[in-house]
Amino acid sequence: MKRYYYPFFLLFIFLSDYCHALSIFRFTYNQTMSGRTVPCDALFLQHENGSGFFNNRYVDPISGDKILLHMDLEDVYLKKGNTRFDTTKMYVSTKNVKVIFGKAQSVIPLPLFLFTMNPQTHELQPTAVAIRDKNGSIVLDTKAELKTAFLTTKQFTKENLSQFFPKEDPFLVTLLKTKLKNFTPEELKTAVHLVIVADTLDEYIGASCAMDVRRVLESYQKIVDYIGTEMKVRMVVGDSYSKRNVVSELKLLFPKKNDIVIFYYSGHGYRKETDNRRFPYLDLRCKGHDDYLKETLNMEDIYHDIKKKGARLNFVISDCCNSYVGESNATATPTPKKQSTPLTFDSDHLRMLFLKAKMSILATAADSTQRATSNNTFGGFFSYFFNASLEASCSNTKTAYTSANTSPSWWNAVLSEARTQTEKQAQRTYCSQPYIEENICYQVPCYKIE
C-alpha cells in the first residue's frame, strides 16, 4: 500500500461545484396521440440522485378532456463504443403513468428527453424529445419542436406551478409554504458529533477518499447551519490515519442522550475468511508494511461501541470494498450533471430525519464479497448517492416515497434510493479487464435500521 501526499486544503477548493441540486424545467412540445398532433405543457423535476417526476398537461384528442398525467423519471445512459459510457449526453425516460384528472382515451405515450452537454457550462441540458419504436429502440421525434425554460427556486410560485398539480397537492403545498424555521429551544440543544476516517494518502484511492470527506463535511455543515445547532467534527485523515487514532477518537466521544453521532469511513475494506459477519473490516494501516489483520476494526464492532454511548440517533457508514484481500476499489466514470438550481431545506423534513429520529443505522457501500466503485475526481459513488438522497429528502422538493410518516420510514427511503442508484452505477462499471459483460461490477449497498 503506497502512500502519497494529497494537500488536505484542496478538500475545500471549489466546494460549491459539488453541491447537490435540483433540475426543474418547463417543457412545451408536440406529441402524436391517436394519429393527431397534440400540444403538451409539462413540468420536469429531478433530483441529482435521479428521483423525480414529470407532470404533463394536454387535451385528449378523443375525449376532449383536459388531462394531467404524473410520471416517474429514470435516467438512461448511452454507451460510447463497446466499453465506455457517454458523459456528454443521456436520456431521461418516463414511466409509471398515473392519470391525475381527466378522461384519457388516447394511448398515453411515454416520451424520453435527450440531454446533451453545453460546452460552455459543462452541464447537460434538454435538447430533444424521443420515443421508442416497435422494437424498443430510441428514436428522436422530429415533430416534437421542444421548447424549454429552466426554473430557479425564485420562480417556484403558485402562478408558475399550480397548473401542474391538483388542488391542495401535498408536494405543492410544501413547496409553496412560507420558509419558516420553527425549531424549538430543546431541538436547538442537539449536538451533532461527526467522526470522519478516510485514507486520503492512499496511492490509488486517496483522491477519491478526499472528495468523500469534502462532500460529507459540506452536507452535514449545511444541515446543522440551517437548523442552527452545533457540530463537533473529529477527523482521522492524512498523516493521522491509523487504527490507534480511530480508537482514540472513539474513546473521546461523549454524546448526550439527545445528540446525534455520525461515523463515516472512506478507504479500503475487506473480509476475513474466519468471520462470517456481513459488514467489512476497515484497513487502517498507516504504513504499507503493517499487518492488515491487526491494524483493523470491523464496522459492526464500531457500530455497537457507538450505540453503547447512548446518543438518540447513531449513524455508522462506510464506503469501501467488502471483498477478500487482493481486490481493490473499481474505478468508474463520473455521473454526468444536469443544469440545476440549489436545494432549499424544509424544517419539517429535517425534523423528521434528525430531530425526531431515535434509532441506529449501520450501512456500507457493498454487500458481502463485493467491491465498491469510485472515481478519483468524483469520490465514492455510494457516498455520492447517499448524500444526494439525504439532501433531497431534507429539501422542500422531497419526492422519495415513504411507506409511513415516521423517521424509520424516511431513513429507509433515503438508504433505499442510494442503494438503487449505486447499483445502477456499478452496472455501468467494469471491475476488471477485458471489458466484457462478465466483468461488469455487481455492487449492492447493505444497511440495517434498529
N, C-alpha and C positions, 0 to 999 in steps of 0.2 A: 504494500500500500504506500505509494509515493505521495508526498505532500508538497504543495506549493503555496506561495504567499498570495492570498487574494485580499486586496485592500478593503477592510471592513467598511470604511466610509463610503465605498461605492454602493453599498446597500441602499443608501438614501438618495442617490442621484436619480433624477427623472422619476421619482416615486409616483407622480401623478399619471405616468404613462400606463401604470398597472392598476388603476382604479377599476373596480367592477362597475358596469354601467348598463344602460337600457337603450335599446334601439326601438324607436317608435316612429312610424311613418303613416301618412295618409296616402292611400293609393286610389287613383281613378283609372279605369281601364275597361276594355270591352271583352266580353266573353260570349262564346256561342252556346246557346241553350235551345234545344228543340229546333235547330236549324235557323235560329234568329240571332242577331247581334244584340246583346243586352249590356247596357252601361252598368258598371259596378262602382260603388263607392265604399271603400273599406279602410279599417284601422288595423295596422300591423304593429304588434307589440311583442318584443322578445328580449328576455334577459340574456346576459352574457353566457350563462350556463346552458343556453339552448331552449329553456322553457319559455312558453308564451302562447299567444293566441292570435287569431285573425278573425275579426268580425266584419262581415260583408253585407252590404245593403244593395238591393236591386228590386226590380218589378218582375215577377214571374210572367213569362210571355204567354202562358196558357191560362192560369187562373186570374191574372191581372192584379194579384195581391202584392202588397209591399212585403218583402221578405227581409228578415235579419237572420243571418247564419253565424254560428260560432264554430270555429275550427281550431284544433291544436296545431302547433308547428313542430317541424322536425328538420334538422339540418341534413343536407345530402352532400357529401364531399365527393369531389371528382378526382380521378386518377390522372397523373401526369406521366405518361409512359406506362410501363408494366410494373414499376416498383415504387414510385413516389406518388404522393397526393399533392394536388394543386393548391397552393395557398393564395393564388391570385383570383380565384373565383369559386363559387359554390352555389348550390340551390337551397332554397328553403321550401319544403313541401307542406301541404295542408292535409289534415287527416281528422278522423273522429268528428264528423259533421253533426251539429245539433241545431235544429230549427228553433230560434228564439220566439219568433212570431211570424204569422202569415201562412198561407196555404201554398206550399211549394209542390207544384205538379210536374214541373220540368225536371229532367235528370240533373242532379246537382253535380257540376264538375268540381274536381279537386285541382286547383291551379298550383303551379310551382313558380317561384320567383328567383330569377337569376341575380346574384350579387357579384359584382366584379370590382377589382381593386382600382381605387383612384390613385394615380401615380403621384399626385401632389400631397394627399393626406395619408396615404398608405392604409386607408380604411376601405372596407367593402361597402358598396352602395348598390341599391336595387336598380337594375337596368332593363329588365325584360320579363315577360310572362311566358311560361311554358306549360305544356300539357303532356300527358302520357298517351302514346298511340296504342293501337290494339295489341301490340306486342310488349307493352310496358316500357318502351324506350321514351326518353325525354326529348321532346321536340319544341322549338320555340314557336310561340303563337304570333305570327306576323301581323295579325289583325288586331292585336290587343291594344296598341297605342298607349302603353303605360305612361302615366304621369305621376310623379311622386313629390311629396312635401315632407321634409324632415321636421319633426316636432321636438322642441325642447320642453323642459319642465315648466317654464314660464307660460307655455301655450296649453297646459293642462287645465283648460277652462270648461265650464259647463257648455258654452256655445260651441266649442270645438269637438267635444267628446260625447255629449248626451245622446246624439242621434245614433250612436253605435252600441247603445245599451238599452235594455228595458228600464222602465221607471223603477227607482229605488234599488237598482242593482248594487249588491254589496261591494263589488270591486270599484264601481264608480263613486259610491258614497265615500269609501275610504280614500280614494284618490283626490276627491274634491274637498274633503273636510278641512277645516282650519287646522294648520300645523301647530298645535299647542303642545308644549312639554308639560305633562301633568304628573311628574314623578313625585312621590311622597317623600317627606324627610327621612323616613325609615328606609325607603328604597335607595336614597342617595348615600346612605351609610355603607352600602355594599361595596366591598373592595374586590378587585379582580387581581388574582395572583397568576401572572403569566411566566411560565418557565420554558425557555427555548433552548433546545440542544441541537446543534447542527454541525456536521463535518464540513465546514466551509473551506478547509485547506486540502481536501482530497483531490488528487490529480485528475480524476475522471469526472466526478460529480460535484466538486466543490462549488463551482459557479452556480450550478442548479440549486444546491442547498442554500447558497447566499440569496438567491432570488426568493426561495421559500421563506426565509427569515424576514426578508423585506416585506413580502406580501402579508405574512401573519401579523407582523408588528403594525402594519398600516391598517389592516382590517379591524383589529381589536382596539387600536387607538381611536379610530373613527367612532366606534361604538361607545366607548367609555366617554369620549368627548361629548357625544350627543346626549348621553344620559346625564353627564356631569358628575360621575363618580371617580374613584381613584383606581389607578392601575399600577401595580408593583411588578416590575419586569426583572427577571433573573435570566442571564444568558450564559450558556456554556458553548462558546463558538471560538473559531480561530485557534490561537495558541493555548487557550484554556481548555480545549476539548479533551476530556478524559473521563474514565469511569469514576475516578476519585472525586473529581469536581461535581459530577452529576449527583453522586451520593451525598456530597456535602451540601449542595443546594437543596436537595430534598429534605435533609435534616433541618435546614434553616427555615423551612416552610411552616408557618404557624397561622393558618387562616382562622377567622372567627366563624361562628356557626352559620352566619348569613352570607358568607363570602363565596366567591367563585374561584376555582382553581383550574387552570388550563396548562397541561403539559404537552408540548409539541416537539416532535423529533423529526429531523430530516437527515438522512445519511444512508449508510449500508446496513442491511439487516439480513438475518439468516436463520436457519433452523438447525436444531441439534437432532441427530438421529435417535438419541436416547430420551427425547422429550416430545410427547405427542400433543402438547398444548397447541392451540390454533394460532396464537399470536406470536410474532417473531422475537428473536433476540436482537439487541442493538449492538453493532460493532463500535465499541467505544475506545479502541486503541488510539493512543496519541502518537505512537511510533510504529512504523511498519513491522518491526521485528517482535513486537509484543505478542503475547499469546491471546488470540481472539477468544479462546474458550474461557479465559479468566477475565479479560477486560470487556465484560459484557453484563448487561442486565436484560431480563425478559420484560416485555411490555405488561404482561399480566401481573408480575410482581410489583412493578411501578404503580400500576392501577390500584392494586389492593393496599399498597402503602399510602397512597394519596387518599383513598377512601377513608382510611382509619383516622385521618386528620380532622374529619368532621365538618367539612365545608358543605354548604347547601347544594351546590352544583359542581360536579367534577367532570372534567373532560380530558382524556388521555388519548392522544392521536399520534400516529407515526406514518411517515411517508418513506417507505423503504421496501426492499425486497423481502420476501418471506420464503425464499428458496434455500436449497442446500449450498454449502460453501463451494465457491468456484464460479458461481454465476453472478453477474453484475447487472445494475440497472440498465434497462433497454432505452436507447435514445430515440425520441420521437420528433416528428415535425410539429412545430408550434401551431396552435389553432388560429386560423385567420380571424381578424377582429372587424366587426361591422361598425359603421358610423353610429355613434351613440352619445347619450347625454348622461350625466352623473345621476346616481340614485338619490332618492330622498327617503330618509328613515321615517318610520312610523312609531310613535311612542308605545302604542298598544302591542305592536308586534314585538318590539324589543322587550317589553314587559313579559310577554308570554314565553319568549325564548330564554331570557336571562334573569328576570327579577321574580318570576313566579315559579320557575322550574326548580324542583327538588329531586335530583337524580344523579346518576353517574353514568358516563358514556365512555366506552373503550372502542377505538376504531383504528384500522390500519389500511394501508393502500392496496394490499394484495393478500389474497387468501393463501392458505397453506400450499407450499411448493411453487407459488407463482412469483414472477418478477414484477417490479414496479417500473413504469415508464416516466421519463423526464426529458428535459431539454436544457442545455446549459445557458441558453439565453432567455428561458421562459420559466424554468422551475419544474417541480414535480406536478404531474397532471392531476393526481388525486388532491393535492393541496390546492391547486388552482380551482378545480371544480367544487371542492368543498367550500372554499371561501366565497366563490361566486354564488353558490346555492344559499349559503348563510346570509350574505348581504341582500340577496333577492328576497328572502323571507323576512328580513328586517325592514324592508322598504314598503312604501305605500303602494307599490305595484306588485305585491306578492301574488304569484299565480300558482304556486305549488299546492297540490291537492292534499288536504289533511282529513283523515277519517273522523276526527273529533276535535273539538276546540279545547285541547289540552296540551300542556307543554310536551309530554312524551310523543304525542302525535305530530306536533310541529317539528320536533327534532328528528323524528323518524322520516318525515318528508324531506328535510334538508339532506340527511345522510343517504336516503334512497335515491334522490336526484343526483347527488355527487357520485354514487356508485354506478348509476346508469350511464352518465356521461363519461366517466373514467373507463368503463368497459368498452364503450363505443370508440374512444380514442385509442385504446390498446388494439382494437381490431383494425386500426389504420397504421399499425406499427409492426415492424419485423424485429423479433428478438435475436435473430441470427441470420447469417448468410448460408445458402443463397436466398434471394428474395422470392420465395415461393410461398404458396398458401399454407403449407405445413409449418412454416416458421413464423406465422403471424402470432403476435403475443396474445396471451389469454390472461387478463388481469381483472379480477373482480374484488373490489374492496369489501371488507367484512367489518361488522360492528355489533355491539350489543348495548342495550339501554336497560339500566336497572333502577 
